[in-house]
Structure formats: C-alpha cells, structure tokens
C-alpha cells in the first residue's frame, strides 16, 4: 500500500542518518509553547455543567430525529430527519475524543453514561479510542509508522482522497459484523480474537498499526464494553428479523453519513505532509489545523472543539469548551504574525482544495 511504503521508506533512515525535511525540521518555538501554558492555566477544568447537557441533548436530538427518519412516510421529511440525526449523533459520538483526554475522575459517571447512551448503541465503545488516540499525541510517534491516526495523505495519489472518504460509508456495516460475528468467534478461537483486537478494535487510519493487548483494569473495561456491543448487535439483528429490516437499514444509513462527516473532517485535521519522521512539538502543531471564526459552519462539521485541532495538539488536556477562549488569548498575546497564527485556516473547502492540489503536484 502507498501509505505503508511511504512510512517504510522514511523509517529506513532515522533523523540521525539524514537531515529532517519539511515540517519535521521545524525547531520548537519555545515562546509559543510557554505562552500556550501560561496564558491558559485557568481554563483547564472540565465543566460538568457544559459536558452533560451538551452530550445528552445531542444524543436525544439524534435519536429523536432517527425515529422520525424511520417512522415518517414523506421522503423529504425522512431525508431531513436523517440529516439532523446524522449531525446530532456525530456531535454526540465525538465526545469519545474528550473521554481520551479528561482525567478519569473529572466527570463522575460521564464515561459510563456516554457508553450506554452513545458508544454501545453506535457500536463504538470508548475502548476503541482510549489507549489509541493518546499514541497520536506521543512526542516521538506523531506522524510516524507508530501513529495510528496518521497517513501521509498529501503525498499519496489523487484517487486516494475520495477512496479514503467514501470507505467511511461502510463503517457501520463493518462494526455490526465485528460485534455480532467476530467478537463471539474471538471468544471461542484465540487467533481470531488476536486479529480482531490488533486490527479491528481501534478507530485508526494507519493500516500498519497493530494494537497491543489490553492489561489490568483496562482489560476488564474492554470485556464489559465488548459484551455490551455484542449483546446490542444480537438484539438489533433479532428484532429486525422478527419485525422488519427497514429500521436497521435506516439507522445504518444515518450512521454511514455520520461516519462520512467524520472522515471528511479528518481530511482537514492535518496537512498530512510528514514522511514518517519524528517531529518537534511545533512541527506537529504546524502540521495540524485550526479553523477559528469567522469560518462558517465549522462548529457543525468539526464539533466538540475539533475546529481547534492544532491548538488541541499544543494543549491536549484542554477541555473542548475552553479552546475558543484559549485561541483568543494566544492570538492576542502572540499576534497575527506569530508561529501560532500560521496554523489558522479559513475553512473546510480551502483545506480540501489544498490537500487535493498537494496530491496532484507531489507525485
């Protein structure tokens, strides 16, 4: 595969063997890194009064709209409800990102509630991101072959971008098959379980990534969450067989749209220009993307703070509701000509065009 080949070529020569190129050769801007910490110290607490209503309202709206998409007869009404459901459930689902960063004791009961209301019904329990996404933030792993969430998309063929985006439409069907068939098979056949865990149990995009076995308390958490998605998958399939398949197919279609939204957002989360080399923190920041105001609709396609993805790489533990204020302070404190402002972009369309042009000119 092209992505794996790019990574292998880069990993064959370490930074000691050759000069770093591109953003990997960017020295750290210590003034920016220091300001990021000093100007935002008072913004680091996760506020339950924001997290709970936001997550619950998103899930409630999503499921209510999904019910409308299933029950209403008028085609236009069904499509409208389906779109609302996809966007609302997209927002609810992306709280999985927050769960990987906030301290386990910061919001009592939030992780369990999210899994019961969103993660298990959508067949994406929190273990599929916990212990995986943090590797993406590791200083020596970002952008390398050991990063589960990085592909050098800007260096790949132009056709790779639509393929990357459209494969997301198949995700809910794959998750249903995984939960209903592969998980119980893995309980009986250890080799199947090993393959499922290593390759099919993480929300990753790097085909070379292999997940390590869970240990301790996390292994117990995985067991109960896996049991939950397996039982839910069987229940949904059993009810569909007994009462009709239309509700399930509608739900899968809605979640496919949700997955497509997320995959398109992923395309513009980074510049995707690193060739597998270890990067400085500043290099990682500049390879990432902020889409602050006045960009329109970023709150819709990059919800739960993900419009500030570059800032998130500077301050991974900053709760999503504090990122807008943190961005305002850093722009004000460092100025529009600073390194910090170089990661701010105008919107989704310009970034997609930039990425597409990169694939057409670098090969």
KAWO-V229643 format. One line per field, one symbol per residue. ss: DSSP state (2 for helix, 1 for strand, 0 for the rest). Layout:
ss=???
This chain:
ss=022222222220000000000222200002222222220022200002222222222222222222222220002222222222222222222022222000000000022222222220000002220000222200000000000000002220002222222222222222222222222222220222222222220000000000000002222222222222222222222222222002222222222222222222222001000000000022222201010000000222200000012222220000022222222222222200000222210002222222222222200
